[in-house]
Amino acid sequence: MPLPQPLTALLGRALDVRLGEFRLLALSFAYFFCLLCAYYILRPLREEMGIAGGVEQLHWMFTATFLAMLAAVPVYGWLTARFTRAQFLPAVYLFFIVNLLLFYGAFQVEEWRVWSARAFFVWVSVFNLFAVSVFWSFMVDLYTNEQGRRVFGVVAAGGSIGAIAGPSLTAVLAGPLGPLNLLPFSMVFLVVAIFCIHALARTAPSREVKPDTALGGSVLEGLTLLARSPYLLGIAFFVLGFTLIATFMYFEQAHIVRRTFASATERTVFFAQIDLAVNVIAVLVQLFGTGRVIRWVGLTALLVLVPLVNATGLVLLAAAPVIGVLMALQVLRRAGEYALARPAREVLFTVTDRSEKYKVKNVIDTVVYRAGDAVGGWLFASLMTLGFGLSGLAYIGAAMAVPLAALALWLGRAEKRRRAALGARTN
């Protein structure tokens, strides 16, 4: 049922949404809400599983995650080559639902708990990036560059609200039900996300002149397309560098939390509280500020700010590696990533073709991202072995931001050139 015209006009002004975009935007919003609600129910449990599996083993688990991503890419490439997006997108989420059922059964066996915890940590790390990458591939295929600049923040807000609902459910229900009994709740939200995909496929914008067909090509085409494009390689190295810095922050968090909280329940609740605070701040900015900030500041300046803000946070953490500083920095850093940095990064893909949106983007969002995790994890562990403390490692992480800021400047200018060339071809 259409919204009343006065309400439509009010929402349009507040959210910077045009007439005719509301149905598409509402479905995108609901899809991302369900997806991130499902993930954030699992995230605090993943963080606890990472500690339960051994903080000293985290770099191994990050390596295992990277290898799992490498194995998943050709499978995804096979799906996109042979099936339409209306077919392969639901298949991805059905696969993850079946996996959750298997984990739920495995956790009931006491003798499997340690290895199940490690496997679950790896699986959730794969699920997070893969499922979200597939979502954003769909979004940059549905929306134009101009629309993306205006409404990707609103779309991202759906995920942030889901990310508020997820840890809220975890914080409230983990005690009475037990953390493991929250897995079925995550499955239900993934089922609803599949229904949103089908609805979006039927609401594809009229601007799409090509029918929804299989992309064709080889199962590893995403890698070959990436290797041939300086623009896409630039995005890949930006994601890699950003992930290295974020991994240093993550390992700092794991060590500080372990020495601060003694019980698994305390740690799980702490992680849920951080997630909740991050997403309350992010959703307010996403709904009313992201599009306007991109327009006022510019995409290039916003991309440059991302590594600089992370570097500042690590310098502050190096000066005071305590739980209060950690919590404040993680909240501000991650809220900025979800509200501003991620939507800005997704705009970079709106000036690519469909194969690049689904195949190359997935390689960057999964394999490259987790490669950054793996390299960052081993680097952090190696430097600790050499005698570096948490403060020294934080300074090293901050130093990585300087070349990353220069790359962000180049990417912003390259996107502008591509956008101009795309506009010239369509006029």
Steps between C-alpha positions, in 0.01 A plus 500: 500500500651839400584752770286817533642779286580739792693221676678410177602863450623527861704180478635604163634826642635341819666203331584663164287241315327565165146408398487146363794376711309415818401139425848405381657677796261341753574149372877567499470635854307192619742260329803656669316518833435125497850416382685699765256407774580137422873571507500712817315230690803284419779759537528514881502119501776504236711738710461273802582194287818674384612542860379151599701353213808679632613862445844363410335306215319800346756548222446134402124551492541811284718294265238224489237764418710625210541145365125441533440818299736374228301177480167687485591735213498239218173357631342844493652562157338181375162611635515847343617359166209258468204647688315831506530725803140411597623140524852518643435769764242290694722192457784674688280569801339154497851355521576707810170396664589132456844570649343653810286191547813284487683718753201492733522121501881494537495725807286247683796258508725594792809328358483718186469835681854639454528410134138598438578841656797550266302385196210727595732800532629433147151435362346820641796698364433352155124543529529866599710613207349270239136571582553876527710508181221323310252753639703802387567345159125486457461860618763652269331309217156642585593864568673760281808691615288809571249294700776324690648828617160607633344183642772247581512649847127430543547146367789452743274625782284193450806291582587716799150469644529125449836519673328671793225238516750211478722580801191616692350155456831343595545714812143429618469132406856365540452465876160322519534295179874453474709645213478186285120504498507832315612331178141420387409871533777582253366239256152658503635842402697346212180338371327840499800648314443245222141621463633858467733389220210354302298820550792717388554286191137571403548872570813542286522861374391569145844650430635144471491438128659157527291206623603318814719237338792291618831687474689218328878484498733278701480421870816707563408793274481734798875456555589558134279809474659636819854446368425697179350811662717761680181653645381172650852416619503838673178412683648161590816652651292759686287223654814298578668790678186598686458141619860480622439802722163368622661162581757667721213670682317166531801323653551787742136457600534124555798540733354790699161329541658171610699668777199711612211248514527158660180325383359412160166663586667832589694501175194410290295780660787748452524420129121530466506841671766628258298374203187669633671838555671488160178442314286753690746773397540363146129483423441865592781612270397262220138612495558873506867570432686258271368627166538861604855446632603335173350794311649771725844353571539302180564132444877545470541688829283248681711209373820676611359553850444125554864395559582824681222448756616142558858619548390759755312234694801270513725781622256573783483130585879480502506780758238332721437127424210461747142378467332842517712648220459181296121510529475869403732457202332184372158665519608816315720318247245234406207745498694716254581196287136389474347846465747670267795290383313191380230685300773718344701192406195338341448807279836413339337190349204679343727601209595138418323248275279217624768228491729724705219577746430135576827320428784742570321669789449163668871417466596835654241484779587143599841371391684834508331602824585174674852507355539826689375327813742210456803719426409738781450212743838341424675836505348585839591157645855517359562846640371392840746208490778750430407684819273783384231596751142609426600868487783443254279288276233770500755755376607264220135459395458877492803542273335279235239771440725749319535315165135395527387864511696571180334202329157625611573834332585324172187282519268795550643674194483179293133452592429855383663431162308174458173669592559772242582242233191295588282811480645587159414152366142510627423854377 
